[in-house]
Structures are given as C-alpha cells and as structure tokens.
Amino acid sequence: MLSDQGLVLVTGATGSVGRHVVSQLLREGARVRALTRDPKPAGLPPEVDVVRGDLAAPDTLDAVVQGVGAAFLLWRLPDADTAPAVIDRLTKYARRIVFLSSSAIRDDVEKQTGVVARVHADVEHAIENAGREWTFLRPDGFATNALWWWGAQIRRGDVVRWPYGAAAMAPIHEKDIAAVAVRALREEGHQGRKYLLSGPESLTLAEQVKIIGAAIGRPLRFEEISPDAARDQLLAVMPQEIVDVLLGVLARLTAGPAPTTTVVSEITGAPARTFREWARDHAAEFLPQA
C-alpha cells in the first residue's frame, strides 16, 4: 500500500465506475476527494470531500489537487485540448495517476483513427509525458452500455430493435473496473502497465438481451434492424462521428467470439463478474418507472 495512505482524488465520481471507485476506496479506509461540476446533487457518502471543478477549465483545479497523493482520472470531454494543463496541475501533488482509457487505442500505429481512440491516446500521452507513476485501464466493452443502448426500449416493451445482433463482446461489470482501479491506486507493482480488461465470457448482443429478459422476469425479443435505420435513431442523441465509430465497431464484432482476458481475477483475486450478475444488479433500471 502507499506508505502515507494519502488522499485520493476521484474524477467522474458520480458516474457508474467512479461511484464504485469511491465506495471501494472508503471500505479500505482511504481518504477520498471527489471532483464534480456540481457538488449539491452528488449523493456521495458524507465522509467524501466533494469539491467543485471542471476538467474543461483547468484553472478550477488549483485548490482541488492540493494534498492529493493519487488520482483516478476519467475523461468525458470530446477532445483532449485541456489534458496537458489538467495533468500538469494533478502532478504537482499526485505521484500516481490511474486513467480509465479505452481499448480502442492501438499501440502499433502512430496515429489513432476514430475519435474515441484519438482522445484517449492523447490523454495517455499527456500522462506519460508528466513523468509520474501511471496505470492505464482499457476496458473492452462496458456492461452498462446495455442500459443506454436498450434501456428505454425495454422499459416500453418486450422488443429490442438494434443492428448487428451477432456482434460479440465480453462486457465487463463496472464494479470490476473499479476494483482494478483501486488496486492500481493503492498497491505497488502496477506502474507503467496498460491493462486490457474484459468480462469472463463472449456474448452476442442478442444473447445479452435474452439475459436481461431473464433478469427482469420478462422474455425479450431481439429484432435486427439495418445499420441505416439505426444511424437515423442514434443521430438524434449523439454526434455523427460517435455514431460512425459505434456502428463500425459493431460491424467488426460480428466476425466471431470476443477475446477475453483474466486481468480482473489476476489483480483482484476474485473472478470477474458475469453479465448475468450485472443484469441482476441493474434489473430495476430496465423496469417501467413508477
């Protein structure tokens, strides 16, 4: 463990992964400071030091980073323009950064293609250039994608209309991402590592929908729609570049089973949670709202 048991800064602390990073750090007795743009509705435990700040405005971080020994960094901005200034402020105090990056990054190319890979690679480079201890987590598909992809459809009825039902991935539970992050924040031996994280099994999108149906006690049917029809729906809620990346990735994932890694179990000492466990944990979020 870090010798001083110092203060840990958690960005994205109100998100699906960040909340679990916070709760798991607290269970280990760590002192936690949570960064949020609006502290009032954060809903974090009272022992957490909730502070206001914005990664898009690095000058708001000067007081936030004081006394921080390690930081969990999550990047939601559409570009990495402010990353060097953010990292410069973080590393004035923090000697260790654990960054929730992306498996879209390819280490064998000089220039990344696709906005997701490009932005995360730029943040990684800014961290590497800072000369502090770092660990990069690269999840290969969040189980929580199922909520924003299909949650509204499932709450309305029993049919999920989506393209590429044969696309296969190994979705990872956000609790497992957080567990690896906490180990990297608290233990030695993870410095300079790029961890590719996955769930324990490859599942097609159609299989995931069936599993969600079992968890909520209501049979669900996957109805394949064309990529063009999906594009029209998705453009209503996200930028075209992101839509193009998503549909391109799903098309490639139809080639066969998704690869899986054992990183979660190797680092945490516990088996990675299955998608069935994730679906049971989130079943209420797929049910009609009262």
N, C-alpha and C positions, 0 to 999 in steps of 0.2 A: 504494500500500500504506500501511497505518497507519505513521506515522513512527517509532513506538517499537517496532514489531513485538512488541507486548505479549502478555501471557499471555491465552489464550482459554479460557474455561470452556465445556464441553460438557455439557449435561444430556441425559439419555436416552442416554448414551454407549455403553451395551451393547445398544441396540436396533438395528433394521435400518438406519435412517437415521443414527443417532448414530455407529455404528461407522465408517461411511464418512466422516462429517464429521471424525472423529478422524484416520483414516488419510490423508485428503487434506490436512488441515492439517499433519500431520507431514511429508508429502512436500514441502510448501512451506517447511519449516524453522521453522514456528511452534511456540511452546511451548504445550502443551496440559494443562489440568487437567480431569479427568473426574469428574463428580458421580455417585455411585451410593449406594444404600441399604446395599449390602454389597460392600465392595471386594474381598473374597477371591476370589470366582469371576468377577470382571470379565473376565479373559482379554484385557486390553489390552496393547499393547506396553510394554516396560519404561521407555521414556522418557516415558511419560504419568504425570502426577501424579494418581493415583487417590485421591479423597477421599470420606469418608462424609458424607452429608447427605440431607435429605428435603424436598421442596417442600411436603409436607403439614405440616411442622414448621419454619417459617421460622427459629426460633432456632438450628437446627442449621447454618445457612448463614453465620453471622457470620465464622468463620475461613475458610470455603471461598471467599468472594468477595474476600478481601484480595489486592490486586495485580492483579486481573483487569482487562484493558483492553476486552475484548469478550466477549459471551456468546451461545451458541446455546441457545435455550430451547425445550424440548418439554414439553407439558402433558398428562399422562395422568390427572390426578385427575378425579373425577366432577363436581366443581364448581370454581368459581374463588374460593372463600372466602379462601384464603390468598394469592391473587395479589398484592394490594396490598402485603402485608408482604414477599413474596418480591422483588417488583420494587424496593421501597424499599431492600432490602439490596443487590441487584445494582447499582443505580445509584449507590450510594455510591462505587463504584470504576469500574464499566464505563461507558464513554461510548457504547457501541453494543450493541444487542440485536437479534439476528435470531431471529424467532419462527416456529416451524413451526405455522402456523394451519390453517384449514380453508376449502375452497371453499364449504362450506355457508352461510357468512356472506353476508347480503345487505346491501349498503351503502345500499340505497334504502328501508329500513324502520327504524323507531325501535326496535322490539322484535323480537328474533330468535325464531323458532319452532323447536322441536326442540332437544334437549339439546346436541348437538354444536356447532351454530352458537352457541347461547347461551353455553356455557362459553368457547369460543374468542374470541367477541366481547368477553366480559368481560375476558379476559386482554389482548386487544389494547387495550382502553380503559385498563387499568391501565398498560400500557407507554406509551401516548400521553400520559397524564397525568403521567408521570415527567419529561418534558421532555428526554429524551436522544435520540440518534440511533437510529432503528429501521427495520427492514425486515420485512415480513410475507410469508411464503411460504404460498400457498394451493393445495396440490395438489388436482387434480380426480379423484382415484382412484388409490390405490396398487396397483401390480402385485402387491405382497406380500399383498394381500387374498386372492389365489387360494390361497395356502398355508393360511390359517386357514379359508377357506370350504371348500376341497375336498381339502386335503392328506390327511386321514385316509381319506376315501373312495377316493382314487386309490391310496393305499398298500394298501388292502384288495382292490381290484378294478378293473374297467375301465368302470364306470358311475358317472357323477356325477349325483346326484339333487338338483335345485335349482330354485327358481322363476324365472320371468321370463328364460328363455333368450334372448329377443330384446332384453333390456336392453343398451344400448350405452354404452361408456365408452372413454376414451383413457388406459389405465393407464400410469403413469409409473414408471420404474425408480428405486429408492431411491438409486442412485449419482448420478442426475441431480439429485434433490432436494438431495443433499449437495453436489454441485458448485456449484449456485446459492447455497446457504448459505455455502460457503467464499468465493465471490466477494464476497458481501454483507458477510461478516465482514472481509475483507482489503482490499477496494478502496473508493475513494470513489465517489460517484455513485449509491448505492442507497438513500440515506436518504429516509425518508418514502414509500417505494414499497410497493405491495401487488401482489405478483406471483402471477398465476394460472398454475399450472404444469400441464402435461399431457404425456402421451406423444405420439408423432408420428402415431398413427392411431386411428381409431374401430374398436372391435371389440365384437361382442356377447359375452355370457357363453358361449354355445355355441361361438363361434369361439375364444375363449380356451382352452376345454377341449380343443378339437381341436389347438391349437398346443402345449399342454402334452404331449399324447399324442405328437406328432411329436418333441418334445424328449427324451422318455424312451424312444422307440422302441416304443411300445405304443399301438395305437389306442384312443381313449377315446370313449365314447358319452354324450351329454348327455340325460338323461331329465327332462323337465319334471314338477315336482310342484306342487300347489296352494299358494298362499300360506299357507293354514291349516295344511297339513301341515308346511310349512317353519317356521311360527311355533312349532309344538309342539316341533320339534327344536331351534330356536335358543334357546327359553326355558330349555332345560336348561343353557346355557352363558353366557347374558348377560341383563342386566336387560330387563324388558319395554319400557321406554322406548327403549332402543337397538334392540331388535328392531323396534319400530314404525317408528322412523326408517329403518332399513335397508330394510325391505320397502316403505315408502313411496317411498324414493329409487329402488329398482329398478323399481317400477311406473312412475314418471315417465320413467325412462330408456328405456322401450320405445317412446317417441314417435318416435324417429328416430336418425340418427347423432349421436355425441357431438361437440361442438365441440373443436377442438384449438388450442393456442397455440404460438408459436415462441419463447417466452421462454427456454427452456433453451438453444437454439442461439444466440440473440442475446447472452446473458450469458456463456456458457462458450466460445463459438466452435466448438463441436462439435455435431453433430446429436444430437438426443435418441435414446436407445436404444429399440429396438423391444421389443414384448412377446415376440417370438421370442428376442431376445437375453436378456431376463430369464428366460424359461423354460429356456434352455440353461444359464444361470448357476446356476439352482436345481434342475436336473433331479434331482440326487441326493436332494433333500429330498422328492420325490414317490415315491421307490422304497421298497419294503419294507425296514424296518430289520433289520439282521443281529442 
